[in-house]
Amino acid sequence: MKNLLLLLLGLFISAPIFAQQKLSASFESLENKIQITYEFQGETDKEYEIKVSLKRSSLSTFKYSPVSLSGNVGKGKYANRKNLIIWNLTNKEAETLTDTDYFFEITAIEVKGGIPWYYYVGTAVVGGGAAAVLLLKKKTEDKPETTTAMPPARP
C-alpha cells in the first residue's frame, strides 16, 4: 500500500520539462545603457519567455541577471524576428563592469499555459489516500479516568 502511494505520488507530482533554446547575442555599450540584439528560430504564434544573463569568459562561475531591462524580454511572441533589449545601468553597475570579457546569454523557453489535469487528479489521489489512512487507523480504547482520593476533612 505504501509503495503504491509513493508510485502514484511520483507519477502525478513530476513536472513537465519544456525545451529551451540558448541564444547568442550581440550588444553595444552606450552611455549608461547597453543595447542587446538577438534573433532565434521558433514558431511565431507561440509565446516564449526570454531571460538574460551576463557572464564572463574568464570566470565560468560568474553569472549576473540584470534587473532593469526593457524591450523584448520576459513573456511574448519574439520568434523569427530581430529583437532589442535595453539594459539601463545603475551607477554601481557601470563602475563594476569595467572588464572586456563579458558576454550575454539569452535563453528562450516556450510558455505553456494552465495547470495540467493530472495535477488535479494527483491532488485528489494523495488527499484521498491520506484521508483513508487517517480514517481506517485502528482506534485505541479509551482508558477510564482515575480519580485521586480526597484527603479527609479536618474537624
DSSP file (Angstrom, degrees, kcal/mol; ACC not computed):
  #  RESIDUE AA STRUCTURE BP1 BP2  ACC     N-H-->O    O-->H-N    N-H-->O    O-->H-N    TCO  KAPPA ALPHA  PHI   PSI    X-CA   Y-CA   Z-CA
    1    1 A M     >        0   0    0      0, 0.0     4,-2.1     0, 0.0     5,-0.2   0.000 360.0 360.0 360.0 -44.1    0.0    0.0    0.0
    2    2 A K  H  >  +     0   0    0      1,-0.2     4,-2.1     2,-0.2     5,-0.1   0.902 360.0  49.2 -65.7 -40.8    2.8    2.4    0.9
    3    3 A N  H  > S+     0   0    0      1,-0.2     4,-2.3     2,-0.2    -1,-0.2   0.877 109.1  52.8 -66.3 -37.3    4.7    1.6   -2.3
    4    4 A L  H  > S+     0   0    0      2,-0.2     4,-2.6     1,-0.2     5,-0.2   0.911 109.0  49.3 -64.7 -42.1    1.6    2.2   -4.4
    5    5 A L  H  X S+     0   0    0     -4,-2.1     4,-2.5     1,-0.2    -2,-0.2   0.904 111.4  49.4 -63.6 -40.8    1.0    5.6   -2.8
    6    6 A L  H  X S+     0   0    0     -4,-2.1     4,-2.3     2,-0.2    -2,-0.2   0.893 111.2  49.8 -64.8 -39.4    4.7    6.5   -3.4
    7    7 A L  H  X S+     0   0    0     -4,-2.3     4,-2.0     2,-0.2    -2,-0.2   0.936 113.2  45.3 -64.6 -46.6    4.4    5.4   -7.1
    8    8 A L  H  X S+     0   0    0     -4,-2.6     4,-2.1     1,-0.2     5,-0.2   0.898 112.2  52.3 -63.8 -40.1    1.2    7.4   -7.6
    9    9 A L  H  X S+     0   0    0     -4,-2.5     4,-1.8     1,-0.2    -1,-0.2   0.914 110.1  48.7 -62.0 -43.4    2.7   10.4   -5.9
   10   10 A G  H  X S+     0   0    0     -4,-2.3     4,-0.9     1,-0.2    -1,-0.2   0.860 111.2  50.6 -65.1 -36.6    5.8   10.3   -8.1
   11   11 A L  H  < S+     0   0    0     -4,-2.0    -1,-0.2     1,-0.2    -2,-0.2   0.895 117.0  37.6 -68.4 -39.9    3.7   10.0  -11.3
   12   12 A F  H  < S+     0   0    0     -4,-2.1   110,-0.2     1,-0.2    -2,-0.2   0.698 114.8  50.1 -91.1 -18.9    1.4   12.9  -10.6
   13   13 A I  H  < S+     0   0    0     -4,-1.8    -1,-0.2    -5,-0.2    -2,-0.2   0.658  79.4 109.5 -94.8 -15.3    3.8   15.4   -9.0
   14   14 A S     <  -     0   0    0     -4,-0.9    -4,-0.0    -5,-0.2    -3,-0.0  -0.413  66.9-133.0 -64.2 132.3    6.5   15.2  -11.6
   15   15 A A        -     0   0    0     -2,-0.1     2,-0.1     1,-0.1    -1,-0.1  -0.589  19.1-108.2 -87.7 146.1    6.6   18.5  -13.6
   16   16 A P        -     0   0    0      0, 0.0     2,-0.5     0, 0.0    -1,-0.1  -0.452  28.4-140.1 -70.6 146.4    6.7   18.6  -17.3
   17   17 A I        -     0   0    0     -2,-0.1     2,-0.3     0, 0.0     0, 0.0  -0.937  15.1-159.2-111.3 126.9   10.0   19.7  -18.8
   18   18 A F        -     0   0    0     -2,-0.5     2,-0.1    92,-0.1    93,-0.0  -0.776  25.0-103.1-105.9 149.6    9.9   22.0  -21.9
   19   19 A A        -     0   0    0     -2,-0.3    91,-1.1    90,-0.0     2,-0.3  -0.371  35.8-161.5 -67.9 145.4   12.7   22.6  -24.4
   20   20 A Q  E     -A  109   0A   0     89,-0.2     2,-0.5    -2,-0.1    89,-0.2  -0.942   7.9-142.4-127.7 153.5   14.7   25.8  -24.1
   21   21 A Q  E     -A  108   0A   0     87,-2.9    87,-3.1    -2,-0.3     2,-0.5  -0.957   6.4-149.9-117.8 129.2   16.8   27.5  -26.6
   22   22 A K  E     -A  107   0A   0     -2,-0.5     2,-0.4    85,-0.2    85,-0.2  -0.837  20.4-165.7 -96.1 135.7   20.1   29.3  -25.7
   23   23 A L  E     -A  106   0A   0     83,-3.7    83,-2.0    -2,-0.5     2,-0.3  -0.925  17.1-134.9-123.7 142.8   20.9   32.1  -28.0
   24   24 A S  E     -A  105   0A   0     -2,-0.4    15,-0.4    15,-0.2     2,-0.3  -0.667  29.4-165.0 -88.6 155.2   24.0   34.2  -28.6
   25   25 A A        -     0   0    0     79,-0.6     2,-0.4    -2,-0.3    79,-0.3  -0.932  17.3-134.0-138.3 158.0   23.5   37.9  -28.8
   26   26 A S  E     -E   37   0B   0     11,-2.1    11,-2.9    -2,-0.3     2,-0.3  -0.873  26.6-169.9-109.5 151.0   25.3   41.0  -29.9
   27   27 A F  E     -E   36   0B   0     -2,-0.4     2,-0.4     9,-0.2     9,-0.2  -0.973  15.9-155.1-142.4 156.5   25.5   44.1  -27.8
   28   28 A E  E     -E   35   0B   0      7,-2.4     7,-2.7    -2,-0.3     2,-0.6  -0.999  17.6-137.6-132.1 130.3   26.5   47.7  -28.0
   29   29 A S  E     +E   34   0B   0     -2,-0.4     5,-0.2     5,-0.2     2,-0.2  -0.788  29.2 170.1 -92.7 121.6   27.6   49.8  -25.0
   30   30 A L  E >   -E   33   0B   0      3,-2.8     3,-1.0    -2,-0.6     2,-0.6  -0.505  53.1 -51.7-113.7-173.9   26.2   53.3  -24.9
   31   31 A E  T 3  S-     0   0    0      1,-0.3    -1,-0.1    -2,-0.2     3,-0.1  -0.514 119.8 -23.6 -68.8 113.2   26.2   55.9  -22.2
   32   32 A N  T 3  S+     0   0    0     -2,-0.6    57,-1.7     1,-0.1     2,-0.3   0.662 129.4  73.6  57.4  21.8   24.8   54.2  -19.1
   33   33 A K  E <   -EF  30  88B   0     -3,-1.0    -3,-2.8    55,-0.2     2,-0.4  -0.987  64.3-145.7-155.5 157.5   22.9   51.6  -21.1
   34   34 A I  E     -EF  29  87B   0     53,-2.1    53,-2.7    -2,-0.3     2,-0.6  -0.992  11.2-148.9-126.1 129.8   23.6   48.5  -23.1
   35   35 A Q  E     -EF  28  86B   0     -7,-2.7    -7,-2.4    -2,-0.4     2,-0.5  -0.880  14.6-167.3 -99.8 123.4   21.6   47.6  -26.2
   36   36 A I  E     -EF  27  85B   0     49,-3.3    49,-2.8    -2,-0.6     2,-0.4  -0.938   1.6-168.4-112.2 128.0   21.3   43.8  -26.8
   37   37 A T  E     +EF  26  84B   0    -11,-2.9   -11,-2.1    -2,-0.5     2,-0.3  -0.934  14.2 161.5-115.7 142.2   20.1   42.4  -30.1
   38   38 A Y  E     - F   0  83B   0     45,-1.7    45,-2.6    -2,-0.4     2,-0.3  -0.974  17.8-168.2-151.8 162.8   19.1   38.8  -30.6
   39   39 A E        +     0   0    0    -15,-0.4     2,-0.3    -2,-0.3   -15,-0.2  -0.975   9.4 179.2-151.7 141.6   17.1   36.6  -33.0
   40   40 A F        -     0   0    0     41,-0.4    40,-2.9    38,-0.4     2,-0.4  -0.989  28.8-113.8-145.4 156.2   16.0   33.0  -32.8
   41   41 A Q        +     0   0    0     -2,-0.3     2,-0.3    38,-0.2    38,-0.1  -0.729  56.9 115.7 -90.7 133.8   14.1   30.5  -34.8
   42   42 A G  S    S-     0   0    0     -2,-0.4     2,-0.5    36,-0.0    -2,-0.0  -0.957  70.4 -55.3-173.7-176.3   10.8   29.2  -33.5
   43   43 A E    >   -     0   0    0     -2,-0.3     3,-1.3     1,-0.1    36,-0.3  -0.700  42.2-147.0 -82.4 125.4    7.0   29.2  -34.1
   44   44 A T  T 3  S+     0   0    0     -2,-0.5    35,-0.2     1,-0.3    -1,-0.1   0.754  94.4  54.7 -68.0 -25.0    5.8   32.8  -34.5
   45   45 A D  T 3  S+     0   0    0      2,-0.1    -1,-0.3    -3,-0.0     2,-0.2   0.556  93.2  88.4 -86.5  -6.2    2.4   32.2  -33.0
   46   46 A K  S <  S-     0   0    0     -3,-1.3    33,-0.4     1,-0.0     2,-0.4  -0.636  76.3-123.7 -94.1 151.7    3.8   30.7  -29.7
   47   47 A E        -     0   0    0     64,-0.4    64,-2.7    -2,-0.2     2,-0.3  -0.746  27.2-169.9 -95.2 138.9    4.8   32.7  -26.7
   48   48 A Y  E     -CB  76 110A   0     28,-3.3    28,-2.0    -2,-0.4     2,-0.6  -0.912  20.5-133.6-125.1 151.8    8.3   32.5  -25.2
   49   49 A E  E     -CB  75 109A   0     60,-3.1    60,-2.2    -2,-0.3     2,-0.5  -0.943  23.4-155.1-105.5 122.3    9.8   33.7  -22.0
   50   50 A I  E     -CB  74 108A   0     24,-2.7    24,-1.8    -2,-0.6     2,-0.4  -0.841  11.7-174.9-101.1 127.4   13.1   35.5  -22.7
   51   51 A K  E     - B   0 107A   0     56,-2.4    56,-2.5    -2,-0.5     2,-0.4  -0.946   9.8-151.4-122.1 144.7   15.7   35.6  -19.9
   52   52 A V  E     - B   0 106A   0     -2,-0.4     2,-0.4    54,-0.2    54,-0.2  -0.946  12.9-179.9-119.4 134.1   19.1   37.5  -20.0
   53   53 A S  E     - B   0 105A   0     52,-1.9    52,-3.0    -2,-0.4     2,-0.5  -0.996  19.5-142.8-131.5 138.7   22.2   36.6  -18.1
   54   54 A L  E     +DB  64 104A   0     10,-3.6    10,-2.4    -2,-0.4     2,-0.3  -0.884  29.5 175.1 -99.2 128.8   25.6   38.4  -18.1
   55   55 A K  E     -DB  63 103A   0     48,-3.1    48,-2.4    -2,-0.5     2,-0.4  -0.823  24.6-132.1-129.6 167.7   28.6   36.0  -18.0
   56   56 A R  E     - B   0 102A   0      3,-0.6    46,-0.2     6,-0.6     6,-0.2  -0.966   5.3-149.5-121.8 138.6   32.4   36.2  -18.2
   57   57 A S  S    S+     0   0    0     44,-2.6     3,-0.2    -2,-0.4    45,-0.1   0.790 100.4  49.5 -75.8 -26.4   34.6   34.1  -20.3
   58   58 A S  S    S+     0   0    0     43,-0.3     2,-0.4     1,-0.2    -1,-0.2   0.658 115.6  43.0 -85.5 -15.3   37.5   34.3  -17.8
   59   59 A L    >   -     0   0    0      1,-0.1     3,-1.5    -3,-0.1    -3,-0.6  -0.857  65.4-172.4-133.7  97.1   35.4   33.3  -14.8
   60   60 A S  T 3  S+     0   0    0     -2,-0.4    -1,-0.1     1,-0.3    -2,-0.0   0.711  83.3  57.5 -67.7 -21.0   33.0   30.5  -15.6
   61   61 A T  T 3  S+     0   0    0     -6,-0.0     2,-0.4     2,-0.0    -1,-0.3   0.582  82.0 105.2 -85.1  -9.1   31.1   30.7  -12.2
   62   62 A F    <   +     0   0    0     -3,-1.5    -6,-0.6    -6,-0.2     2,-0.3  -0.574  39.5 157.4 -76.5 128.4   30.2   34.4  -12.8
   63   63 A K  E     -D   55   0A   0     -2,-0.4     2,-0.4    -8,-0.2    -8,-0.2  -0.920  13.2-179.0-151.7 124.6   26.5   34.9  -13.7
   64   64 A Y  E     -D   54   0A   0    -10,-2.4   -10,-3.6    -2,-0.3    -2,-0.0  -0.992  15.7-152.7-128.8 130.4   24.5   38.1  -13.2
   65   65 A S        -     0   0    0     -2,-0.4   -12,-0.2   -12,-0.2    -2,-0.0  -0.891  23.8-133.9-102.8 108.0   20.8   38.6  -14.1
   66   66 A P        -     0   0    0      0, 0.0     3,-0.2     0, 0.0   -14,-0.2  -0.265  15.3-163.7 -61.7 146.3   20.2   42.2  -14.9
   67   67 A V  S    S+     0   0    0      1,-0.2     2,-1.9    21,-0.1     0, 0.0   0.869  73.9  61.3 -99.2 -47.4   17.1   43.8  -13.3
   68   68 A S  S    S+     0   0    0     20,-0.2    20,-1.9     2,-0.0     2,-0.3  -0.457  72.0 146.8 -89.6  68.8   16.3   47.0  -15.1
   69   69 A L  E     +G   87   0B   0     -2,-1.9     2,-0.3    18,-0.2    18,-0.2  -0.770  20.7 178.6-102.1 147.5   15.7   45.5  -18.6
   70   70 A S  E     +G   86   0B   0     16,-2.0    16,-2.9    -2,-0.3     2,-0.4  -0.951  41.9  41.1-140.6 162.9   13.2   46.9  -21.1
   71   71 A G  E    S+G   85   0B   0     -2,-0.3     2,-1.9    14,-0.2    14,-0.2  -0.826 110.4   3.8 105.5-143.1   12.2   45.9  -24.7
   72   72 A N  S    S+     0   0    0     12,-2.7     2,-0.3    -2,-0.4     4,-0.1  -0.489  98.0 112.2 -85.4  70.4   11.7   42.3  -26.0
   73   73 A V        +     0   0    0     -2,-1.9     2,-0.3     2,-0.1   -22,-0.1  -0.952  56.3  25.5-138.7 155.3   12.3   40.5  -22.7
   74   74 A G  E    S-C   50   0A   0    -24,-1.8   -24,-2.7    -2,-0.3     2,-0.3  -0.651 111.8  -8.4  89.1-150.9   10.0   38.4  -20.5
   75   75 A K  E    S+C   49   0A   0     -2,-0.3     2,-0.3   -26,-0.2   -26,-0.2  -0.650  88.8  99.0 -87.0 138.3    6.9   36.7  -22.0
   76   76 A G  E    S-C   48   0A   0    -28,-2.0   -28,-3.3    -2,-0.3     2,-0.9  -0.960  76.6 -73.3 169.6 179.0    5.9   37.5  -25.5
   77   77 A K        +     0   0    0     -2,-0.3   -30,-0.1   -30,-0.2   -33,-0.1  -0.825  60.8 144.8-101.1  95.6    6.0   36.4  -29.2
   78   78 A Y    >   +     0   0    0     -2,-0.9     3,-0.7   -32,-0.2   -38,-0.4   0.364  23.6 125.1-115.1   2.0    9.6   37.0  -30.2
   79   79 A A  T 3  S+     0   0    0    -33,-0.4   -38,-0.2   -36,-0.3     3,-0.1  -0.311  71.2  10.4 -73.3 149.3   10.4   34.2  -32.6
   80   80 A N  T 3  S+     0   0    0    -40,-2.9     2,-0.3     1,-0.2    -1,-0.2   0.771 108.7  83.6  60.7  34.8   11.7   34.8  -36.2
   81   81 A R  S <  S-     0   0    0     -3,-0.7   -41,-0.4   -41,-0.4     2,-0.3  -0.983  85.9 -90.6-154.7 162.4   12.5   38.5  -35.9
   82   82 A K        -     0   0    0     -2,-0.3     2,-0.3   -43,-0.1   -43,-0.2  -0.603  45.5-163.7 -76.4 135.2   15.2   40.8  -34.7
   83   83 A N  E     -F   38   0B   0    -45,-2.6   -45,-1.7    -2,-0.3     2,-0.4  -0.901   8.2-153.1-124.0 150.2   14.6   41.8  -31.0
   84   84 A L  E     -F   37   0B   0     -2,-0.3   -12,-2.7   -47,-0.2     2,-0.4  -0.984   8.3-174.8-127.8 131.7   16.1   44.6  -28.9
   85   85 A I  E     -FG  36  71B   0    -49,-2.8   -49,-3.3    -2,-0.4     2,-0.5  -0.985  10.4-156.1-122.3 135.4   16.6   44.7  -25.2
   86   86 A I  E     -FG  35  70B   0    -16,-2.9   -16,-2.0    -2,-0.4     2,-0.7  -0.959   1.8-162.6-115.0 126.5   17.8   47.8  -23.4
   87   87 A W  E     -FG  34  69B   0    -53,-2.7   -53,-2.1    -2,-0.5     2,-0.8  -0.928   8.8-152.8-108.4 110.2   19.6   47.5  -20.0
   88   88 A N  E     -F   33   0B   0    -20,-1.9   -55,-0.2    -2,-0.7   -20,-0.2  -0.753  20.3-141.2 -83.7 112.8   19.7   50.8  -18.1
   89   89 A L        -     0   0    0    -57,-1.7     2,-0.1    -2,-0.8    -1,-0.0  -0.499   2.6-137.3 -79.3 139.6   22.8   50.6  -15.9
   90   90 A T     >  -     0   0    0     -2,-0.2     4,-2.5     1,-0.1     5,-0.2  -0.466  32.6-104.9 -80.8 166.5   22.9   51.9  -12.4
   91   91 A N  H  > S+     0   0    0      1,-0.2     4,-1.9     2,-0.2     5,-0.2   0.893 122.8  51.4 -60.3 -39.5   26.0   53.9  -11.4
   92   92 A K  H  > S+     0   0    0      2,-0.2     4,-1.8     1,-0.2    -1,-0.2   0.913 110.8  47.6 -65.1 -42.8   27.2   50.9   -9.3
   93   93 A E  H  > S+     0   0    0      1,-0.2     4,-2.3     2,-0.2    -2,-0.2   0.910 110.4  52.1 -64.3 -41.9   26.7   48.5  -12.3
   94   94 A A  H  < S+     0   0    0     -4,-2.5    -1,-0.2     1,-0.2    -2,-0.2   0.874 111.5  47.0 -63.1 -37.2   28.6   50.9  -14.6
   95   95 A E  H  < S+     0   0    0     -4,-1.9    -1,-0.2    -5,-0.2    -2,-0.2   0.843 113.6  48.6 -71.4 -33.8   31.5   51.1  -12.2
   96   96 A T  H  < S+     0   0    0     -4,-1.8     2,-1.9     1,-0.2     3,-0.4   0.868  97.8  69.1 -75.3 -37.7   31.6   47.3  -11.7
   97   97 A L     <  +     0   0    0     -4,-2.3    -1,-0.2     1,-0.2    -4,-0.0  -0.480  58.4 124.8 -86.7  70.9   31.6   46.3  -15.4
   98   98 A T        +     0   0    0     -2,-1.9    -1,-0.2    -3,-0.2    -2,-0.1   0.648  46.3  89.0-102.6 -18.4   35.0   47.6  -16.4
   99   99 A D        -     0   0    0     -3,-0.4     3,-0.2     1,-0.1    -3,-0.0  -0.240  68.4-139.1 -76.7 170.0   36.5   44.4  -17.9
  100  100 A T  S    S+     0   0    0      1,-0.1    -1,-0.1    -2,-0.0    -3,-0.0   0.335  81.5  85.0-113.0   6.1   36.1   43.4  -21.5
  101  101 A D        +     0   0    0      2,-0.0   -44,-2.6   -45,-0.0   -43,-0.3   0.034  62.3 120.8 -99.9  29.0   35.4   39.6  -21.3
  102  102 A Y  E     + B   0  56A   0    -46,-0.2     2,-0.3    -3,-0.2   -46,-0.2  -0.606  33.3 173.8 -88.9 150.3   31.7   39.8  -20.7
  103  103 A F  E     - B   0  55A   0    -48,-2.4   -48,-3.1    -2,-0.2     2,-0.4  -0.975  26.5-119.6-148.6 159.9   29.0   38.3  -22.9
  104  104 A F  E     - B   0  54A   0     -2,-0.3   -79,-0.6   -79,-0.3     2,-0.5  -0.819  13.5-157.6-104.0 140.2   25.3   37.8  -22.7
  105  105 A E  E     -AB  24  53A   0    -52,-3.0   -52,-1.9    -2,-0.4     2,-0.5  -0.976  10.6-164.3-114.6 118.9   23.4   34.6  -22.7
  106  106 A I  E     -AB  23  52A   0    -83,-2.0   -83,-3.7    -2,-0.5     2,-0.5  -0.890   3.3-165.1-104.5 130.1   19.8   34.8  -23.9
  107  107 A T  E     -AB  22  51A   0    -56,-2.5   -56,-2.4    -2,-0.5     2,-0.5  -0.966   4.3-163.6-119.3 129.9   17.5   31.9  -23.1
  108  108 A A  E     -AB  21  50A   0    -87,-3.1   -87,-2.9    -2,-0.5     2,-0.5  -0.959   8.4-176.0-113.9 120.8   14.1   31.4  -24.8
  109  109 A I  E     -AB  20  49A   0    -60,-2.2   -60,-3.1    -2,-0.5     2,-0.2  -0.967  28.6-120.3-118.1 128.3   11.7   29.0  -23.1
  110  110 A E  E     - B   0  48A   0    -91,-1.1     2,-0.5    -2,-0.5   -62,-0.3  -0.480  28.7-131.2 -68.1 132.3    8.4   28.1  -24.7
  111  111 A V        -     0   0    0    -64,-2.7     2,-0.4    -2,-0.2   -64,-0.4  -0.737  18.7-164.1 -90.1 127.1    5.5   29.1  -22.3
  112  112 A K        -     0   0    0     -2,-0.5     2,-0.2     2,-0.1   -94,-0.0  -0.924  17.1-134.0-108.1 136.1    2.8   26.5  -21.8
  113  113 A G        +     0   0    0     -2,-0.4     0, 0.0     2,-0.0     0, 0.0  -0.583  53.1   6.7 -95.2 152.8   -0.5   27.7  -20.3
  114  114 A G  S    S-     0   0    0     -2,-0.2    -2,-0.1     2,-0.0     0, 0.0   0.220  85.3 -69.9  75.8 167.2   -2.6   26.3  -17.5
  115  115 A I        -     0   0    0      1,-0.0     5,-0.1     2,-0.0    -2,-0.0  -0.852  55.1-113.6 -95.7 127.8   -2.1   23.6  -14.9
  116  116 A P    >>  -     0   0    0      0, 0.0     3,-1.6     0, 0.0     4,-0.7  -0.231  22.6-116.9 -61.0 151.1   -2.3   20.1  -16.5
  117  117 A W  H >> S+     0   0    0      1,-0.3     4,-1.8     2,-0.2     3,-0.6   0.798 108.9  68.2 -60.8 -30.3   -5.2   17.9  -15.5
  118  118 A Y  H 3> S+     0   0    0      1,-0.2     4,-2.3     2,-0.2    -1,-0.3   0.694  90.1  63.2 -70.1 -15.7   -3.0   15.3  -13.8
  119  119 A Y  H <> S+     0   0    0     -3,-1.6     4,-2.2     2,-0.2    -1,-0.2   0.909 105.6  45.7 -67.6 -41.2   -2.1   17.8  -11.1
  120  120 A Y  H <X S+     0   0    0     -4,-0.7     4,-2.2    -3,-0.6    -2,-0.2   0.922 114.6  47.1 -65.9 -43.7   -5.8   17.9  -10.0
  121  121 A V  H  X S+     0   0    0     -4,-1.8     4,-2.6     1,-0.2    -2,-0.2   0.917 112.0  50.9 -64.1 -42.7   -6.0   14.1  -10.2
  122  122 A G  H  X S+     0   0    0     -4,-2.3     4,-2.7     1,-0.2     5,-0.2   0.898 109.6  50.0 -61.3 -41.6   -2.8   13.7   -8.3
  123  123 A T  H  X S+     0   0    0     -4,-2.2     4,-2.7     1,-0.2    -1,-0.2   0.909 111.6  48.7 -63.4 -41.8   -4.0   16.0   -5.6
  124  124 A A  H  X S+     0   0    0     -4,-2.2     4,-2.7     2,-0.2    -2,-0.2   0.907 112.8  47.8 -64.9 -41.7   -7.3   14.1   -5.3
  125  125 A V  H  X S+     0   0    0     -4,-2.6     4,-2.6     2,-0.2    -2,-0.2   0.936 114.8  44.6 -65.6 -46.4   -5.4   10.7   -5.1
  126  126 A V  H  X S+     0   0    0     -4,-2.7     4,-2.4     2,-0.2    -2,-0.2   0.924 116.0  47.1 -64.8 -43.7   -3.0   12.0   -2.4
  127  127 A G  H  X S+     0   0    0     -4,-2.7     4,-2.3    -5,-0.2    -2,-0.2   0.909 113.9  47.8 -64.1 -41.9   -5.8   13.7   -0.4
  128  128 A G  H  X S+     0   0    0     -4,-2.7     4,-2.5    -5,-0.2    -2,-0.2   0.892 111.9  50.2 -65.2 -40.1   -8.0   10.6   -0.7
  129  129 A G  H  X S+     0   0    0     -4,-2.6     4,-2.3     2,-0.2    -2,-0.2   0.908 111.2  48.1 -64.3 -42.3   -5.1    8.3    0.4
  130  130 A A  H  X S+     0   0    0     -4,-2.4     4,-2.2     2,-0.2    -2,-0.2   0.907 112.4  49.2 -65.2 -41.0   -4.3   10.5    3.4
  131  131 A A  H  X S+     0   0    0     -4,-2.3     4,-2.7     2,-0.2     5,-0.2   0.906 110.9  50.4 -64.4 -41.1   -8.0   10.6    4.4
  132  132 A A  H  X S+     0   0    0     -4,-2.5     4,-2.4     2,-0.2    -2,-0.2   0.912 110.3  49.4 -64.0 -42.3   -8.2    6.8    4.1
  133  133 A V  H  < S+     0   0    0     -4,-2.3     4,-0.5     1,-0.2    -1,-0.2   0.922 115.0  44.1 -62.7 -43.6   -5.1    6.2    6.2
  134  134 A L  H  < S+     0   0    0     -4,-2.2     3,-0.4     1,-0.2    -2,-0.2   0.891 117.5  44.0 -69.9 -38.9   -6.4    8.5    8.9
  135  135 A L  H  < S+     0   0    0     -4,-2.7    -2,-0.2     1,-0.2    -1,-0.2   0.822 114.9  47.4 -77.5 -30.3  -10.0    7.2    8.9
  136  136 A L  S  < S+     0   0    0     -4,-2.4    -1,-0.2    -5,-0.2    -2,-0.2   0.418  82.1 121.7 -91.9   2.5   -9.1    3.5    8.8
  137  137 A K  S    S-     0   0    0     -4,-0.5     2,-0.2    -3,-0.4    -3,-0.0  -0.421  75.3-104.0 -65.7 137.7   -6.5    3.7   11.5
  138  138 A K        -     0   0    0     -2,-0.1     2,-0.3     1,-0.1    -1,-0.1  -0.454  36.3-131.5 -67.0 128.4   -7.3    1.4   14.4
  139  139 A K        -     0   0    0     -2,-0.2     2,-0.2    -3,-0.1    -1,-0.1  -0.580  15.0-126.5 -81.9 141.9   -8.6    3.4   17.3
  140  140 A T        -     0   0    0     -2,-0.3     2,-0.2     1,-0.1    -1,-0.1  -0.613  30.7-103.7 -84.9 148.0   -7.2    2.8   20.8
  141  141 A E        -     0   0    0     -2,-0.2     2,-0.3     1,-0.1    -1,-0.1  -0.463  35.7-113.5 -72.5 142.2   -9.6    2.0   23.6
  142  142 A D        -     0   0    0     -2,-0.2    -1,-0.1     1,-0.0     3,-0.0  -0.594  26.8-137.0 -75.6 132.3  -10.3    4.8   25.9
  143  143 A K        -     0   0    0     -2,-0.3     2,-0.1     1,-0.1     3,-0.1  -0.685  26.0-106.9 -86.3 141.5   -9.0    4.2   29.4
  144  144 A P        -     0   0    0      0, 0.0     2,-0.2     0, 0.0    -1,-0.1  -0.411  39.7-105.7 -67.4 144.6  -11.3    5.1   32.3
  145  145 A E        -     0   0    0     -2,-0.1     2,-0.5     1,-0.0    -3,-0.0  -0.478  30.5-141.5 -70.6 137.1  -10.2    8.2   34.1
  146  146 A T        -     0   0    0     -2,-0.2     2,-0.4    -3,-0.1    -1,-0.0  -0.843  13.2-156.5-100.7 136.7   -8.7    7.6   37.5
  147  147 A T        -     0   0    0     -2,-0.5     2,-0.3     3,-0.0     3,-0.0  -0.874  13.3-127.5-112.3 145.9   -9.5    9.9   40.3
  148  148 A T        -     0   0    0     -2,-0.4     2,-0.1     1,-0.1     0, 0.0  -0.678  31.3-106.7 -89.9 145.6   -7.4   10.5   43.3
  149  149 A A        -     0   0    0     -2,-0.3    -1,-0.1     1,-0.1     0, 0.0  -0.435  32.6-119.8 -71.8 143.9   -9.0   10.2   46.7
  150  150 A M        -     0   0    0     -2,-0.1     3,-0.1     1,-0.1    -1,-0.1  -0.591  31.0-107.6 -81.3 143.1   -9.6   13.4   48.6
  151  151 A P        -     0   0    0      0, 0.0    -1,-0.1     0, 0.0     3,-0.1  -0.332  47.3 -87.5 -66.0 155.0   -7.9   13.8   51.9
  152  152 A P        -     0   0    0      0, 0.0     2,-0.1     0, 0.0    -3,-0.0  -0.300  48.3-105.2 -64.4 148.8  -10.1   13.6   54.9
  153  153 A A        -     0   0    0     -3,-0.1    -3,-0.0     1,-0.1     0, 0.0  -0.421  33.1-116.6 -72.8 148.5  -11.7   16.8   56.0
  154  154 A R              0   0    0      1,-0.1    -1,-0.1    -2,-0.1     0, 0.0  -0.618 360.0 360.0 -85.1 145.0  -10.4   18.5   59.1
  155  155 A P              0   0    0      0, 0.0    -1,-0.1     0, 0.0    -2,-0.0   0.494 360.0 360.0 -77.3 360.0  -12.7   18.9   62.2
